[in-house]
Amino acid sequence: MYKEMLAIDPELELNAEEKLANRPDDEGGRGRDLTVYDKFKLKYGAAIGLLRQEGFNYKDDNGNQFPMQINLAKLDENTELGKRQRDIVNKLLGDDKAAESLIKLAKKMQDYIGDNNLVGDLLTDDNFADIYTRSIIIDDALLDKIEDEKSDVIGKVGVSELGHFPLSKMIGEVSAGNDTLMRSWTDTGNAIEAGNTLVNGFIKEENLEKKTEGALKFASLAASYNGLGSKGQAECVRYTIGTYLNLSKLDMAWDIIGINTLPFRIPASEAQRIFGVQAGAIGRDELRGYADHLRGYMNSSISKAKEALKERKKEILESELSDKNRKDAKNRDLLEWEKARAIRLGLSEDQFKENKFQEEVRDLTLSEAEKAEAIRLGLSEDQFKENKLVKDILISGLEEKFRKDEVDSHKFYNDLEGVLEINGGDFWKRTGFRLLLYLMLAAIGETYKIGETVSKDFTKSN
């Protein structure tokens, strides 16, 4: 099959260096099994990934969104979708014939899989089941060793018992905590539970108190897996139970009069007009109570975020830094005057950022205790300064995010108060309208009484 693939795209052929790499170590190679298919993935992988991503978010002509299976062997040039898919591949690879080559390669591989019944073998051959079982057992047995840090292995801090850095350090970063790998699995569980809570605890729930608690639980779960913190929780609350309370808000005229239920099943709120009169119609005084409950939840989430910030800062100070942490610390956004200065000095932004970072390292002054700590760790003062600056920058970024989230949380709550019309100005507006209504009723009553008296006097005089 590889020969047929090379006939379609000669660029997939292994060069001399790659062929040498496949040879054993004693023959000058690295014993690596590099194939034509590996080169196929390197060349076309990004384009295939982009097509599949677009297929996952596909929308039909009516605007309905649903995932669509992408058959790489059938990108029909006679349809608008097919033309777009071909255009994506060609532009991404910079070759007007790239899409046609991809289609032919995919067709060739599909034919090979079908002719050799490879899918059937995966389902029925015991060898594959045995390989799968052994892989799971080995993964479980070695995971603790992979993640276990031993500082005395080949003289490197943070290296595991097997002589490798922990997997969580390879795919994560210090600012995300030391347990990134395990947390990724936990986050998946929280995401599933959040979805179930949204559907069953909020959307399907009819009791308003339980619907409120369901929305709050969904907000907590959603924020716990997507990392949005107190801002994410406030946003979830605003656009779940907050929106429902807004729809259930009693029409202003009936609220002023003090009537919650209208005769003849006439709807008194937007929710009743949408869902029927069995839905809620809540006065603004009662909505004030719900809003206070939501404010308490928001304040609680901010307090929890503050505690989490303390823990994250402690983790950063006690953890080993990764290359990504150092790169992120250097890659801070430049101010406009700094960009102008970089241009004036004839430096690229990356060069200016590197110079700025090194200048900040030089300007740091270590205390005697910090100098002693550097000696204990076997680091030079410059290395210790760089580590200290990187950690300070990471912590500063977390603190800035916390402050922004706190401000945004209050904005979402204030927005909710505004749409529910329950703040101080709305209270006095309703009070003024009620007073005016009472005065009008009093005037009407007094007018009626005067008219009745005049009528009686007129009757007596006749």
N, C-alpha and C positions, 0 to 999 in steps of 0.2 A: 504494500500500500504506500510505503514511504516513497518509492520510486515514482509512483503515479502522482503523489503530492508534489514532488520536485518538478515533474513535468508541467504542472499547473503554475507553481511559483518557485522558480530556481533560487530565490533568496533564502529559502528554508534549508538549503544544503549546508552541512557542517563545513566550516573552513578548517584549515590545517591545525590551527591552535585548538579548536574545539575537538577535533578528532584525537589529538594528542592527549587532551584532558581526560578522554574516556579510557585511556590505557592504564594499566596497573601502576602503582607507585614505583616499583622497581624498574619500570620501563620509561620513567620520566613523566608519567601522567598523574592524575589525581584519583583515578578509579571512579570517576563520576560518569553516570549513565545519561549522557545528554543525547537527546533524539531530535528528529525532525519535528515531532509533535511539540517538544519544548520550545523550539524556535517559532513554531506556529502560534503558541500561546503568547510568547513575547511580542510578536508582531501584531497579532489581531486581538489579543486579550482585552485591551482597553476599549476597542470599538465594539466588541461583543458585549462587554459589560454595560456600555452606554445604551446599546439597543435594548438589552434586557431591562435596564432601569426605566427606559421610556415605555416599554411594554407593560411594566408593572403599574405605571401611572397612566395607562391609556384611557382616553376619553373618546366616546363615539360622537356621532353628529348631534345627538340630543344632549350632550354634556354629561352623560352618565360615565362614571369612572369605574373601571374594573381591570384586573390584571389580564394581559393577553399573552398567550404563548408565542414566542418568536421562533419561527422555523428558518434558520439561516440558509437553508438550501432553497427557500422559496421567497426571496425578496422580489416581489413582482414589480417590474418597472412600469407596468401598465396601470398601476393604481397610485393614488397620491401618497398613500402610506409607504408603499414600496419605493417610490422615487425618493421620498424623504430619508428612508433608511439607507438606501444606496448613497445618497448625498452625504450623510453623516460619516459613513465608512470612508468614502473617497476623500473628504476634507480632513478627517482625522489622520489619515495615513499619507495625505499629500500625493495621492495617485488616482487618476481618473479611472483606472482599471482595477483598483483594489477591491471594490465591492464585487465585481464579477469573479475575481479570483477567490474571494471568500465563499461565495455561493458554490463555486465548483468544488472547493476543498471540503465544504460541509456536506455536499452531496456525496462525494467520494467516501468520506468517513461514515456517513449514514448507511451507504450501500455495504461497506465492509462490516459494520456492526450487524446488519440484517443478514448478510450472507453467512456469517460465522456464528449467528445465534448468540452473541455475547450477552445480551440482556437476559436471555433464557438461562444462560450459565450462571449469571449472578444470582438468579432466583432459585436455582435447583442444585447447583454443584456444591457438594459438601466442603470442598476445599476453600471456597470463599467464606463459608460460615465459620470454618475453623480459623482462618486468618483473622476474621472480624473478632471472634471470641478471644483469641490470643492477644490481639491489639488492645482490647479493653482491659484485660487482666494486667498487661504490662503497664499501661497508662496508670491504672489505679495503684500498682505496686511502686511505681517510680515517682508519682506526683509529689509525695512528701519529701523525697530526696531532692527533687528538682527545685522545690521551693525553700528547702532548709538551707539557711546561710551558714557557712563555716569560714571564720576569718583566718584559719591556719592552713588553708589549702593553697598550695603553690604561692604563698606569700601575698595573696590578694584579698582585700576586705570585700565581703559581700558575695564571694564565690561559693557555690553550693558544694555539697559533699562529692558530687560527681565531676567537679571542676568546671561548672558552668554557672553563669549568672542566673538567678531565679527567673522563671518565665514571666512573672508579674512585672519584673523590672524591665524586661525586654519590650513588653507590649504596653506598659503603663509609664507613669512618671511619679516623682516624689509628691508633687502637689495633689495627686489623686489618692494618696494613701498607699501603704505597703501591701494591701490585700486586694489589689486591682483585679487580679484574675478571679478570685472568689466572689468579689463584689459584682463582677459582670454576670455571673450566674444568678446571684441574688436579685440583681436588677431585672433580669428576664422574668423571674417569678413575680416581682412587684409590678412589672408591666402587664402581665397576664391578669393579675388580681385587680389592677386598676381598671382594665377594660371590663372585667366582669362586674366590678362595683358600679361603674358608670352606667352599664346597661340595666343591671338588676336592682341596684340600690338607689339609682336616681331616675333614669328614664322610665322604667316600668313601675316604680313605686308611686302609689296614689296618695298615701298619707304624707302631709306636708312636713311633719316633724321628722319622720323616717327619711323622707326625700332630702331634707336638709343635712341630716347626719350622713347619708350616702354621698352627697356632694362633697362634704368635708373629708370623708375618708378617701374618696377618689382623688381629691386635691393633694392629700398627704402622700398617697401612693405614687401619683404621677410625678410629684416633685422629688421623691426619693429615688426614682430610677432615671430621670432625665437630668438631674443635677441643677434644676432651676431654683431650688431653695424657696425662701419665703416669697419671692416675687412670683414664682411659678404657682405656688399655692394660692396666692391672692388672685392671680389671673384666672385660675381654674374656678375659684369660688365666684368671681365676678360674672363669668360667662356660663355658669351652670345654674346654681340656685339663685344667683343674683338676677339673671335674666328671667327665671321663672317667677320670682317675686315681683319683678317689674310688670310681667304680663298679668299677674294676679292682683295688681293694684286697682283698688276701687276707683271708678270714674270720679273725677274731682267734684262734680256737681252733687253726686249722691253722698260723697264723703263729707262735704260741707253740711248737707242736710242731716247726715247721721243715719242714712238708710243703707243697710248692707245687702238686702235681698229685695228684688223687685217682683211685683205680681206678674202672673201670666207667663212665667219662665222667661222673662226679658233679661238678657245678659247685662251684667253691671260691671264687667271688666273685660279686658282684651282676652284673657285666658278663657273666659266663658264664651266669648264670641268664636274662639278657635276650637275649643274642645267640648263646649256644651256647658249648661248651667251647673253640672256636677263639679266643675272646676272651681278654683278659689276666687273669691272676691274679698280682698283684705283691705281694711282701712289703714290709713297711714299711721295712726297711733299704734296699731298692732304691728305694722311693718317696722316701726322703730325698735320694738323688742327683738325682732329677728335680726335687724341690723346690728344691735348691740351684741347679740350672740356671735355674729360673724366677726365683729371687731375683736371680741375676746379671742376667737380662734386665730385671727391674724397676729395679734400681739403675742400669743403663745408660739406661733410658728417663727416669729422674729427672735424670740428668746431662745428657742431650740437652735435656730441658725447661728446665734451668737455663741452658744455652747459648742456647736459643731466647728465653728471657726477656731475656737481655742484648741480643740483637739487636732485640727488640721495643722495649725501653727506648731504645735508640739511635735507632730509627725515630721514636719519639714525640718525642724531643728535637730531631730534625732536621727534622720535618715541619710543614707548615702545619695549623692546627687547623680543623676543620669546625664548623658550627653545632651539629651533633649532639653533637660532643665537649663543647662548652660546656654544652649542655643536660643531658647525662648527668652532668657534673661537679657541676652545681647540684642535680640530682635524686637526691642520695644519700638513703638511708633515714634517717629520724630515730629517735633513741633515745626511749624512753618519756618521760623527763623533758623532752626537747625538745618532744615532742608536747603535754605538759601545759603547758609554758611558752607554746607557740603559742596554746593555748586561752585561757590567762590574759591574754595580750596582745591577744586578739581578732583573731588573724591566721589565715588559712588555712595549711595545710601548705606550699603552693607559695610563699606570701609569706614564710613563716618561712625556707624553704630559700634563697630569693633574698637575704634579709637576712643570713643566716648566711654565704653565699658572699661577699657584698660586705664583710662585717666581716672575714672571713679575708683578703681582698685588702688591706684597709687595714692589717691587722696585719703584713703582709709587709714586711721590710726588705731593700732591694737593696744589694748591695755596689757598690763603685766600678766594678768591671769590668762588672757587670750594667747599671749606669746608662750606661756607655759603649756597651754592646751595644744598649741601647734607642735611643740616639741614632743609632747606625749603621743600625738597622732603620727609623728614622723613626717610632718609637712613643713615646707618652707613658709616663711611669713607671707610671701606673695601668694602661694597656694591657699593658705588659710584665709587671706583677705578675699581672694576670688570666691571661695566657698561661702564665706560670710555674706558677700555682696549678692551672690545668686540667691541665697536663702532669704535675704532681706527683700529682694525684688519680688520673689514668689509670694512672700507673706504680704507685702504691700499690695500686690495685685488682688489677693484674696480679700484684704480689708477694704479695698476700693470697691470690689464687687459686692461685698456685704452692704456697704453704705448705699450703693446705687439700688440694690434690691430692696432695702428698707424704704427708701424714698418712693420707689415704684409701687411697693405694696400699699403705702398710704394713698398713692394716686388712684389705684384701683378701688380702694375702699371709698375714697371721697367721690369717685365717679359713680359708685353704687348708690351712695347717699343722694347724689344729684338726680339720678334717674328715678329713684323711689320717692323723691320730693318729700324728704323727712328732715332736712336740716333746719336751722333756726329761721332762716328767711321764709322757707315754705310753711313753717308752723305759724308765724305771724301773718302770713298771707291768708291761710285758711281761717285763722282767728278773725281777721278783719272782714273776710267775706261772710262768716257766720254772724258777726255783730251787725253787719249791714243787712243781712237777711232778717235777723231778729227785729231790727229797727223798722224794716219795711213791713213785716208782719204786724208789728205794734201799730204802725201808722195806718195800715189797712183796718186793723181792729178798731182803732180809735175813730177812723172815718165812718166805719159801719155803725158804731155806737152813736156818733153824732147824728148820722142820717136817721137812725131808728128813733132818737129823741125828737128830732124835728118832725118826723112822720106822725108820731103820737100827738105832739102839740097841734099839728095841723088838723088831725082827726078830731080832737077835742073842740077846736075853735069852730068846726063846722057842725 
